[in-house]
Amino acid sequence: MGHVELGFHGWLALIAGAVGTIVLGCGLMALSFYSSRSGHDEDAWTDPEKHRDLFK
């Protein structure tokens, strides 16, 4: 392929993509930790008899 030059817009897209990926990953990890600590995950694993009206 040889030597490829990356122009201003290429660098801008590369940096924006890397920063966006890191921000998205951190945001999703934060949401998963928040969900785990707030008890929402426990509600999904409770006994179906406890929430009988949801499983009709």
Rosetta constraint file for C-alpha pairs under 8 A:
AtomPair CA 6 CA 10 HARMONIC 5.49 0.50
AtomPair CA 6 CA 11 HARMONIC 6.45 0.50
AtomPair CA 7 CA 11 HARMONIC 6.34 0.50
AtomPair CA 8 CA 12 HARMONIC 6.10 0.50
AtomPair CA 9 CA 13 HARMONIC 6.03 0.50
AtomPair CA 10 CA 14 HARMONIC 6.09 0.50
AtomPair CA 11 CA 15 HARMONIC 6.03 0.50
AtomPair CA 12 CA 16 HARMONIC 5.97 0.50
AtomPair CA 13 CA 17 HARMONIC 5.91 0.50
AtomPair CA 14 CA 18 HARMONIC 6.19 0.50
AtomPair CA 15 CA 19 HARMONIC 6.06 0.50
AtomPair CA 16 CA 20 HARMONIC 5.85 0.50
AtomPair CA 17 CA 21 HARMONIC 6.02 0.50
AtomPair CA 18 CA 22 HARMONIC 6.29 0.50
AtomPair CA 19 CA 23 HARMONIC 6.11 0.50
AtomPair CA 20 CA 24 HARMONIC 5.98 0.50
AtomPair CA 21 CA 25 HARMONIC 6.04 0.50
AtomPair CA 22 CA 26 HARMONIC 6.09 0.50
AtomPair CA 23 CA 27 HARMONIC 6.01 0.50
AtomPair CA 24 CA 28 HARMONIC 6.14 0.50
AtomPair CA 25 CA 29 HARMONIC 6.17 0.50
AtomPair CA 26 CA 30 HARMONIC 6.05 0.50
AtomPair CA 27 CA 31 HARMONIC 6.22 0.50
AtomPair CA 28 CA 32 HARMONIC 6.21 0.50
AtomPair CA 29 CA 33 HARMONIC 6.22 0.50
AtomPair CA 30 CA 34 HARMONIC 6.06 0.50
AtomPair CA 31 CA 35 HARMONIC 5.97 0.50
AtomPair CA 32 CA 36 HARMONIC 6.11 0.50
AtomPair CA 33 CA 37 HARMONIC 6.14 0.50
AtomPair CA 34 CA 38 HARMONIC 5.93 0.50
AtomPair CA 35 CA 39 HARMONIC 6.57 0.50
AtomPair CA 35 CA 40 HARMONIC 5.64 0.50
AtomPair CA 35 CA 41 HARMONIC 6.42 0.50
AtomPair CA 36 CA 40 HARMONIC 6.53 0.50
AtomPair CA 36 CA 41 HARMONIC 5.65 0.50
AtomPair CA 36 CA 42 HARMONIC 7.89 0.50
AtomPair CA 39 CA 43 HARMONIC 6.68 0.50
AtomPair CA 40 CA 44 HARMONIC 6.89 0.50
AtomPair CA 41 CA 45 HARMONIC 6.90 0.50
AtomPair CA 42 CA 46 HARMONIC 6.39 0.50
AtomPair CA 46 CA 50 HARMONIC 7.27 0.50
AtomPair CA 47 CA 51 HARMONIC 7.33 0.50
AtomPair CA 48 CA 52 HARMONIC 5.92 0.50
AtomPair CA 48 CA 55 HARMONIC 7.05 0.50
AtomPair CA 51 CA 55 HARMONIC 7.10 0.50
AtomPair CA 52 CA 56 HARMONIC 6.92 0.50
